[in-house]
């Protein structure tokens, strides 16, 4: 292991104590034999130089207890090193020959002349404690100041780098700007003209309750009331610094004397402090959070980081195109506004991908635009009669610069894992952070949308004015053709600013056109150009979910799917066995992809492989065969709403049912009281076979279906047999004889 080189003189070092406390020291001097080193604590107002031996320093240096603090890229380095530098003059420069800051220069020269006799003796003299005191005493007598002042000057000189400018007075660090003042009862600030004439009416300090009254008046009358500062000041005086006079039968504010009221200057100071102390809060309260975020938020922008080549970063965004289109099935009807999601290459400002749809701007539209940008578009463009091999080329980028809404966190993780993409997300309502694509979209609207028939204007239509809906001429396919043709034209002939050209492009004579910059980048900087198989790309862009393995199949969104892999590996039987044994292990889930517009299939992802297996919807869920997951989700929401609406009806039916049961039980209970009278529990628990047989026979006659076949004009028991005499007795049947046979006893 190579030993670390020792720090140079004036280096600031950080020492870590045993309790984790950090102390910052400056190396002042190293002896000729390097056996002794001298340090001083840079932030201790009473610090004195102290010595360390070579052995002590080496132990701390090698153990990283003592480390050099020269890295200004860290927050700690920026803060500490800034405090260890000499103060600046008021004009912002560090040169002692400035024409400004006369008071600072005079103080600097006085301190420098006072320390000159000590510094001329050399560090070997004034850094030794035994020799430093006589030098300080002699310098104090010569300069006409106290020894304490000389010590303070010397300490400041050593702590701030042993330079002359270390003695510059830090006037900029003094005072209490922005800090609350402590009041002792005396009026602070410059006396007013009235106070100069009469000290008893010099005015008031705005503290405590007075400040609360001012802030209340500012918020009520200026911020929320929308009054002018003069009107708000007058209303605040009338509300909080007055008495009421009811002489006329109604209250009239009688203002207090002027020396008891805050002045207008004080009111304006607090108005500025209240309003602009948190300008974002004020504007949000005034115009609303949404409008503030979209229109009034400060445009800080992003660092202008030059991308190294084409395909490194694609910037994506969506827009609603305010144009009325004809229905593609029946052009006699209109459709709503189309939505467009686009991707632009950050290196060349070239249109690389687009999706035109009637669906909302969500993950689905963004993924279609990304698929269009990363795949070959020859067939896609041929559908619209456009043949341009350069425009049709597609490459997968290394990074995507998008909003946070289109790609949910789970989808970002999935795409990042399978396609190796990095994501740069911006907060909402910050179009300034994606100025490239926002500017391209604005140019596209000016060039195409504004000149098409059926485009809505920004202002509302007045009564009697021509309705632009009647001017609709295009279907969605025809509008898509116009959009693609415009993008192709802009890629070839839209002149960009020279900021897109670097030194190499200028040397090669590249002109600032998107296609020309793109072609030059593919030739000279092709490191980010990636081509992905269309099947793998499509599978990676599909949304992912978790399907549960059950004993009946794969369950996803309450629908069952069949999988050949599940059959081969006996997933269903193992799950049934787990349920039967009551295993404590939870159900098994597998990762699947799905197309939101096709519900009849799932795509089972094979772990560790870039392949998939198609899972089909089972027959008993065939009602959703021709549906999409979007339709199914809407249907599920509607079913939940209907269930909630019908919940009260079901509860009312249950209440009626319970009431009927209770009424029937009460009626039967009253009847049983009569039959149970005088009978024991044993008698009531005995079954009478003869009575049960009689009731059974009666029930047979009532339940017999043959009674339905008997004509209504005939008696129910009429038969065609001859009439028998009343004394006739039928012969016993076999069952009668069997019943009459006495039982054999053991």
Buried (B, 14 or more C-beta within 10 A) or exposed (E): EEEEEBBEBBEBBBBBEEEEEEBBBBBBBBEEEEEBBBBBBBEEEEBEBEBBEBEEBBEBBEEEBBBBBEEEEEEEBEEBBEBBBBBBBBEEEBEBEBEEBEEBBEBBEBBBEBBEBBBEBEBEBBBBEEEBEEBBEBBBEEBEBEEEBBBBBBBBBBBBBBEBBBBBBEBBEEEEEEEEEEEEEEBEEEEBEBBEEEEEEBBBBBEEEBBEBBBBBBBBBBBEEEBEBEEBBBBBBBBBBBEEEEEEEEEEBEEEEEBEBBBBEBBBBBBEBBBEEEEEEBBBBBEEEEBBBEEBBEEEEBEEEEBBBBBBBBBBBBBEBBBBBBEEEEEEEEBEBBBBBBBBBBBBBBBBBBBBBEBEBBBBBBBBBBBBBBBBBBEBBEEBEBEBEEBBBBBBBBBBBBBEEBBEEEBBEBBBEBBEBEBBBBEEBBBBBBEBBBBBBEBBBEBBBEEBEBBBEEEEEEEEEEEBEEEBBBBBEBBBBBBBBBBBEBBBEBEBEEEBBEEEBEEEEBEBBBBBBBBBBBEEBEEBBBEBEEEBBBBBBBBBBEBBBBBEBBBBBEBBBBBEEBEEEEBBEBBBEBEEEEEEEEEEBBBBBBBBEBBBBBBBBEEEEEEBBEBBBBEEBEEBEEBBBEBBEEEEEEEEEEEEEEEEEEEEEEEEEEEEEEEEEEEEEEEEEEEEEEEEEEEEEEEEEEEEEEEEEEEEEEEEEEEEEEEEEEEEEEEEEEEEEEEEEEEEEEEEEEEEEEEEEE
